Amino acid sequence: MNAIELRGLTKRFGDVTALDDVTLDVREGEIFGFLGPNGAGKSTTIDVLLDFVRPTDGEASVLGHDCREASLAVRQRVGVLPDGYHLYDRLTAREHVEFAVASKRSDDDVDALLERVGIADAADRKAGGFSKGMRQRLVLAMALVGTPDVLVLDEPTTGLDPNGARELREIIRAERDRGATVFFSSHVLEQVEAVCDRVGILREGRLVAVDTIDALRGALGTEARLTLTVDAVDDRLVDAIEAVEGVSSVRVDGSRTVSVTCEDDTKAAVLGAVSAVGVALVDFDTEEVSLEELFAAYTETEEEDGAVDAGAATPEVGR
Ligand SMILES: Nc1ncnc2c1ncn2[C@@H]1O[C@H](COP(=O)(O)OP(=O)(O)OP(=O)(O)O)[C@@H](O)[C@H]1O
């Protein structure tokens, strides 16, 4: 059984088509990243799953339950971290989680949940004084109540510092490992890339791609940028790098830095070429295609229906 099934899902708000014929299967036990720029329709999809919004057309189900007909059954088995969740300023963190425990009729240990999301120290403080990251951690604790079969997280990294983002990834992996399905939306590729088994890219209400990020990058033949810092740049070095198959450009930036654009799987060969000419490599840095470029590339694929050059994509296409 799939954890989430969307069939021809369409939602119009007046003239705005928020979702346009979206069909998607999220498998049980996978971490699925739902990616898209602002306004792409991510929150609307989540609202349909929870029956906060009724689709104009099409169907959605969670664990075999129709989201409209069986919304209570769905909500009972789903843990949600909604976008912009409203906390009660005068209630403490503990009271918030106690409320979630009571409404899910679970017997979870409130302190253990607060500990798990890293705010045990603030258990008895009122949420009104919480920072953005603390609020996000508290809402995550509420989402985890009742060992949900499906976790739906809308922009869960909002407000989290790098440590918080890492801890969130660890929690997401642990939830998947115990058998839960995790569906989370983001417009930050880096956040989902580290944990997601697969991603779907939504653009202007349409699902333009569903696959692993590696496969999406691979299918586009996208290039990586490699910045090398060496003890001294010379012509021999530049010639040697240019000679590597898959390298499309080499640019010298000052006396010690070379920027190379190459196929993703030729990075090792470039490093090999550097050592073969006897130049000492001091440091190197790689940068892969950004989410913006992935969006741009997928948009071009649709329009041109042919080969894609992500590097040639105009930056504004990805917004
Ligand atoms: N209640 C509503 N009434 C009118 N239009 C709406 C409503 N909810 C969403 N929309 C519109 O539907 C489109 C999709 O919005 P949605 O919030 O689903 O996008 P999103 O991908 O979650 O964006 P973000 O990353 O900014 O949260 C947008 O054009 C938005 O303005």
The ligand as an SDF file (V2000), in Angstrom:
LIG
                    3D

 31 33  0  0  0  0  0  0  0  0999 V2000
   -6.9780   30.2750    0.6050 N   0  0  0  0  0  0  0  0  0  0  0  0
   -6.4680   30.7030   -0.5540 C   0  0  0  0  0  0  0  0  0  0  0  0
   -7.1050   31.6070   -1.3060 N   0  0  0  0  0  0  0  0  0  0  0  0
   -6.6020   32.0590   -2.4730 C   0  0  0  0  0  0  0  0  0  0  0  0
   -5.4530   31.6140   -3.0030 N   0  0  0  0  0  0  0  0  0  0  0  0
   -4.7450   30.7250   -2.2960 C   0  0  0  0  0  0  0  0  0  0  0  0
   -5.2140   30.2050   -1.0370 C   0  0  0  0  0  0  0  0  0  0  0  0
   -4.3060   29.2970   -0.5810 N   0  0  0  0  0  0  0  0  0  0  0  0
   -3.3130   29.2610   -1.5060 C   0  0  0  0  0  0  0  0  0  0  0  0
   -3.5830   30.1120   -2.5330 N   0  0  0  0  0  0  0  0  0  0  0  0
   -2.7490   30.3050   -3.7420 C   0  0  0  0  0  0  0  0  0  0  0  0
   -2.4180   29.0230   -4.2530 O   0  0  0  0  0  0  0  0  0  0  0  0
   -1.0720   29.0160   -4.7380 C   0  0  0  0  0  0  0  0  0  0  0  0
   -0.2960   27.9080   -4.0340 C   0  0  0  0  0  0  0  0  0  0  0  0
   -0.0730   28.2910   -2.6710 O   0  0  0  0  0  0  0  0  0  0  0  0
    0.6230   27.3520   -1.6000 P   0  0  0  0  0  0  0  0  0  0  0  0
    0.5280   28.0580   -0.2850 O   0  0  0  0  0  0  0  0  0  0  0  0
    0.0720   25.9950   -1.6910 O   0  0  0  0  0  0  0  0  0  0  0  0
    2.1260   27.3420   -2.1020 O   0  0  0  0  0  0  0  0  0  0  0  0
    3.4420   26.7960   -1.3850 P   0  0  0  0  0  0  0  0  0  0  0  0
    4.1440   25.9830   -2.3950 O   0  0  0  0  0  0  0  0  0  0  0  0
    3.1210   26.1810   -0.0890 O   0  0  0  0  0  0  0  0  0  0  0  0
    4.2470   28.1470   -1.1540 O   0  0  0  0  0  0  0  0  0  0  0  0
    5.2450   28.6080    0.0440 P   0  0  0  0  0  0  0  0  0  0  0  0
    6.5470   27.9340   -0.1980 O   0  0  0  0  0  0  0  0  0  0  0  0
    5.3150   30.0830   -0.1990 O   0  0  0  0  0  0  0  0  0  0  0  0
    4.5780   28.2510    1.3410 O   0  0  0  0  0  0  0  0  0  0  0  0
   -0.5310   30.4070   -4.5210 C   0  0  0  0  0  0  0  0  0  0  0  0
   -0.6970   31.1370   -5.7210 O   0  0  0  0  0  0  0  0  0  0  0  0
   -1.4330   30.9700   -3.4330 C   0  0  0  0  0  0  0  0  0  0  0  0
   -1.5260   32.3650   -3.5440 O   0  0  0  0  0  0  0  0  0  0  0  0
  1  2  1  0
  2  3  1  0
  2  7  2  0
  3  4  2  0
  4  5  1  0
  5  6  2  0
  6  7  1  0
  6 10  1  0
  7  8  1  0
  8  9  2  0
  9 10  1  0
 10 11  1  0
 11 12  1  0
 11 30  1  0
 12 13  1  0
 13 14  1  0
 13 28  1  0
 14 15  1  0
 15 16  1  0
 16 17  2  0
 16 18  1  0
 16 19  1  0
 19 20  1  0
 20 21  2  0
 20 22  1  0
 20 23  1  0
 23 24  1  0
 24 25  2  0
 24 26  1  0
 24 27  1  0
 28 29  1  0
 28 30  1  0
 30 31  1  0
M  END
$$$$
